[in-house]
């Protein structure tokens, strides 16, 4: 969509009462698109999808850096109701996923519901009318009955403190400057996680000198990537074969969850694979030790790459095993005070993941800010509803992330759950529904008890999955099949329904 695809139709969706959409969905990434399709399939056509970017796709619209690629097998990374059977590789590059998302939008007739380049500035709940007041940056106000936030945890890039002092080229991997040529340049890359392992081989092949600042090493396993041959693509063109293969992938990756308990056969197997991969690709014992993690496998994201370690072994690449603590006009200062000169700084520094809604003022019943309700960290019931915020729904909310399988699986489950709630409000003729606070508290206490038995809660691990106080807020403590079952049929006794006036 936008400048990379067809622009949306300017005709608006069928309006609800008073000409307002019944539902506003904020965000047109994978979760927002899934939500829009779920609404249409349920016969709800009065909705708008507001997206601040000029195109759909979310993560895949933003991340176009060289080497950007999904770390879930392609055939597990498409919606179950719109399978893509003609993937070109085992692990799809970002451009191919972006084309898939744009195709989904076209096939399901979502263009007329999309409002691109439309940033939401605030959202306030009006208890009298039972409607949300959603104000966009252009000053327009929408008053939907239901508000769905699908911003995702990877939507706000984070830059290092003090980087404004650097006068050379600065870019975040999620804001790539394709007009900048790295050939022959001195480059400093800050970070050693998911985007770093994908972009380092490209930078190493072009830069005169590449300094990679690694605060902590990551566990890395081999990426068994390849192009699909003619025979495989012919087989996958058969709907039944593609469906069976996807089912096999689902259960194969579902089994990986047991590794996140930090013990058992699967944990030992994955650790052996990572150790063997490191030993095979890094012959220098000194470099190998600097790349060996000292924390349990899985407490940070497990990375997959076959060319990251070899790139670090190149003569023009230096691994700096220190944090970048500051910047000069033409260099990066390491924690020990030494400086690496640079023409360009690439920030593979991740996102504000624990609270992606921090920059969006949201006020619920009685004008209470969501920031106040979440002062000790974000929490929700099933990661979807928040007590005191009627008719508000989250997609990919707190404790719904997964480290072992496709994120599209919980997204589809959440979209179905939201539709069921909307239908129940309408069936009862109610004004709003609001999850009971005691239900949400009980649910989150149970989550934290279960999370305490996983590697994510290990004292030896610090990660974006948890707060400085040790509360794990990002991941779901269980097989994703369990989450799908938990959200299959909403427990409406867990909600209060406000009667219509």
Buried (B, 14 or more C-beta within 10 A) or exposed (E): BBEBBEEBEEEEBEEBEEEBBBBBBBBBBBBBBBBBBBBBEBEBBBBBBBBBBBBBBBBBBBBBBBBBBBBBBBBBBBBBEBBBBEBEBBBBBBEBBBBBBBEBBEEBEBBBBBBBEBEBBBBBBEBEBBBBBBBBEEEEEBBBBBBBBBBBBBBBBBBBEEBEEBEBBBBBBBBBEEEEEBEEBBBBBBBBBBBBBBBBBBBBBBBEBBBBBBBBBBBBBBBEBEEBEEEBBEBBEEEEBBBEBBEEBBEEBBBBBBBBBBEEEBBEEBBEBBBEBBEEBBEEEEBBEBBBBEBBBBBBBBBBBBBBBBBBBBEBBBBBBBBBBBBBEBBBBBBEEEBBEBBBBBBBBBBBBBBBBEEBBBBBBEEBEBBEBBEEBBBBBBBBBBBBBBBBBBBBBBBBBBBBBBBBBBBBBBBBBBBBBBBBBEEBEBBBBBBBBEBBEEBBEEBBEBBEEBBBBBEEBBBBBBBEEBBBBBBBBBBBBEBBEBBEEBEBEBBBBBEEE
